[in-house]
Amino acid sequence: MVDWALARQIARFAAGNAQVPALGVDLEAMSADAERQVADYTGLTLPGPPPPPEMIDRATWAEINLDTLSGFLDPVAERLSDRLGSAGPLSGPLRAAASATLAAEVGLVAGYMSQRVLGQYELSLLQPEQPARLLFVGPNLVKAIGEMSLDRDSFFAWIVFHEVTHVFQLAGVEWLRPYLADLLREYLETVEVSIEKGAAGGLPSLPSASGCCPATRSCARRWTGAARRVPPRSARLSGCSAST
């Protein structure tokens, strides 16, 4: 239903063409050092080797995350497609318009976010067979250092440490990833794309985060309750945000 090829084109355009600059830092050494420190502090162990750190540009970050988003949004978009099927002769044009509009919205969001994300432990909760990746967006890191007059090495070490913490959080706590995946599936089953008249001319739009549904609040309460049951050392990690 979503035109993902169009979404990628829009995301690349919105992300811009800034290249990865020469940073002069050893990400692999920083990552290995962070792994040792997090493992020593938390007592957590990883089931296998952690993903290697990757320094990427904004457009690459946007494309990687669109691949993950497709697993979330395709089932939601298919339900919209089924509803539009009842429009008779108009179902074809309506589906085409909906496909392009959703692609534009998702592509713009991914492109916009690509200009702000510093680092990310990227993994798909709904596609466990998809390898996780440890990503760092070079142009954004350089921009942040310049705008805030930061010490380069200290800032990079902090960002790497933060993302490696997420590696241990989600890969080192065996129950956490499947639990979050179940919550996400439960939530996505409640999501519907509505068609309303407005700024977009009555075309479909993804649900607004401000309209948090009861199922989302229920999931949040269950997640909070589960986090409180984590053993103390692991609990220090379980409250971290998903990405920097």
C-alpha positions in Angstrom: 0.0 0.0 0.0 2.8 2.5 0.9 4.9 3.4 -2.1 8.3 2.7 -0.4 10.3 3.6 -3.5 8.7 7.1 -3.4 9.2 7.3 0.4 13.0 6.6 -0.1 13.3 9.3 -2.8 11.6 11.9 -0.6 13.6 10.8 2.5 16.9 11.2 0.5 15.8 14.6 -0.7 14.8 15.8 2.8 18.0 14.3 4.3 20.3 16.3 2.0 23.6 15.3 0.5 26.0 16.1 3.4 28.8 13.5 3.3 30.5 11.8 6.2 33.5 14.0 7.1 36.9 12.8 8.2 36.4 12.6 12.0 39.7 11.4 13.2 38.3 9.0 15.9 38.6 5.3 16.3 35.0 4.2 16.7 35.9 0.5 17.0 38.2 1.1 19.9 35.7 3.4 21.6 33.0 0.8 21.1 35.2 -2.0 22.5 36.0 0.1 25.5 32.4 0.9 26.1 31.4 -2.8 25.9 33.9 -3.7 28.6 32.7 -0.9 30.9 29.0 -1.6 30.5 29.5 -5.4 30.9 31.5 -4.8 34.1 29.0 -2.4 35.6 25.8 -4.3 34.8 27.0 -7.9 34.9 25.1 -8.4 31.6 26.5 -10.6 28.8 25.7 -10.6 25.1 24.5 -13.7 23.3 26.9 -13.1 20.5 29.3 -10.4 19.1 27.9 -6.9 19.1 27.3 -5.2 15.8 30.3 -3.2 14.6 30.0 0.6 14.7 29.1 2.2 11.4 29.6 5.9 10.5 27.0 6.8 7.9 25.5 9.9 6.3 21.9 11.2 6.8 20.4 9.7 3.7 21.7 6.2 4.6 20.2 6.5 8.1 16.9 7.5 6.6 16.9 4.5 4.2 17.8 2.0 6.9 15.0 3.2 9.2 12.5 3.2 6.4 13.3 -0.5 5.9 12.4 -1.1 9.6 9.3 1.2 9.4 7.9 -0.8 6.5 7.5 -3.8 8.8 5.4 -1.6 11.2 3.3 0.3 8.7 2.5 -2.2 6.0 -0.1 -4.1 8.0 -1.7 -0.8 9.0 -1.7 0.4 5.4 -3.2 -2.9 4.2 -6.2 -2.4 6.5 -6.7 1.0 4.9 -6.4 -0.6 1.5 -9.1 -3.1 2.4 -11.4 -0.3 3.5 -10.9 1.7 0.3 -11.8 -1.4 -1.7 -15.4 -0.7 -0.8 -15.3 2.5 -2.8 -16.2 0.7 -6.0 -14.8 2.5 -9.2 -13.0 5.0 -7.0 -11.0 2.4 -5.1 -8.1 2.4 -7.6 -7.5 6.1 -7.6 -8.1 6.4 -3.9 -5.5 3.6 -3.2 -3.0 5.3 -5.5 -3.5 8.7 -3.8 -3.3 7.1 -0.3 -0.1 5.2 -1.3 1.6 8.4 -2.5 0.4 10.5 0.5 1.6 8.0 3.1 4.9 7.6 1.3 5.4 11.4 1.3 4.6 11.7 5.0 6.8 8.8 6.1 9.6 9.9 3.8 9.5 13.5 5.1 9.6 12.3 8.7 12.6 10.0 8.1 14.4 12.7 6.2 13.7 15.2 9.0 14.9 12.9 11.7 18.0 12.0 9.8 19.2 15.6 10.3 19.0 15.3 14.1 19.9 11.7 15.2 23.4 11.4 16.5 23.5 7.6 17.1 21.2 4.6 17.1 21.2 1.0 18.0 18.9 0.0 15.2 17.0 -3.2 15.3 13.6 -4.4 14.2 11.4 -5.6 17.1 9.1 -7.3 14.6 11.8 -8.9 12.4 14.2 -10.6 14.7 16.0 -12.2 11.8 17.1 -8.8 10.6 20.6 -8.1 12.0 20.9 -5.2 14.4 23.2 -2.3 13.5 25.1 0.3 15.5 24.9 3.5 13.6 26.4 7.0 14.0 25.4 9.9 11.8 28.7 11.7 11.0 27.4 15.0 9.7 25.1 15.4 12.8 27.9 14.6 15.2 30.2 17.2 13.6 27.4 19.8 13.6 26.7 19.2 17.3 30.4 19.5 18.2 30.6 22.8 16.3 27.4 24.3 17.5 28.0 23.5 21.2 31.8 23.9 21.2 32.3 20.4 22.6 35.5 18.4 23.1 35.5 16.0 20.2 36.9 12.9 21.8 34.8 13.2 25.0 31.6 13.8 23.0 32.2 10.8 20.7 33.0 8.6 23.7 29.8 9.6 25.4 27.7 8.9 22.3 29.3 5.6 21.7 28.9 4.6 25.4 25.2 5.6 25.2 24.5 3.4 22.2 26.5 0.5 23.4 24.4 0.6 26.6 21.3 0.0 24.3 23.1 -3.0 22.8 23.3 -4.6 26.3 19.9 -3.4 27.3 18.1 -5.1 24.4 20.4 -8.0 23.6 21.6 -8.7 27.1 18.2 -8.8 28.8 16.7 -11.9 27.2 13.0 -11.2 27.9 13.0 -7.5 26.9 13.1 -7.6 23.1 10.3 -10.2 22.7 8.2 -8.4 25.4 8.5 -5.1 23.6 7.7 -6.8 20.3 4.5 -8.2 21.8 3.5 -4.7 23.0 4.2 -3.2 19.6 2.1 -5.8 17.8 -0.7 -5.3 20.2 -0.6 -1.5 19.6 -0.4 -1.8 15.8 -3.5 -3.9 15.8 -5.4 -0.9 17.2 -4.0 1.7 14.7 -6.1 2.9 11.9 -5.3 5.5 9.2 -8.2 7.9 9.0 -9.2 10.0 6.0 -10.3 13.5 7.1 -10.6 16.8 5.3 -8.0 19.3 6.3 -4.6 20.7 5.2 -3.8 17.5 3.2 -7.0 17.8 1.2 -8.8 14.9 2.8 -6.0 12.4 2.1 -4.9 9.8 4.6 -2.5 10.6 7.4 -0.8 8.5 10.0 -2.1 8.7 13.5 -1.0 11.7 15.6 1.2 10.9 18.6 -0.9 13.4 20.5 -4.0 11.2 20.1 -2.6 8.4 22.3 -5.1 5.6 22.4 -6.0 3.7 25.5 -4.1 0.6 24.2 -0.9 2.7 24.1 -1.4 3.9 27.7 -2.1 0.3 28.8 1.1 -0.9 27.1 3.0 1.9 28.8 1.7 0.9 32.2 2.6 -2.8 31.6 6.1 -1.8 30.4 6.6 0.3 33.6 5.4 -2.5 35.8 7.7 -4.9 34.1 10.7 -2.6 34.4 10.2 -2.4 38.1 10.5 -6.2 38.3 13.9 -6.3 36.7 16.8 -7.2 39.0 18.5 -4.0 40.4 21.6 -4.2 38.2 19.6 -4.7 35.0 17.1 -2.1 36.0 19.7 0.5 35.6 19.6 -0.1 31.9 15.9 -0.8 31.3 14.8 2.8 31.5 17.0 4.1 28.7 15.5 5.8 25.6 15.5 3.9 22.3 18.1 6.0 20.5 20.1 9.2 20.8 
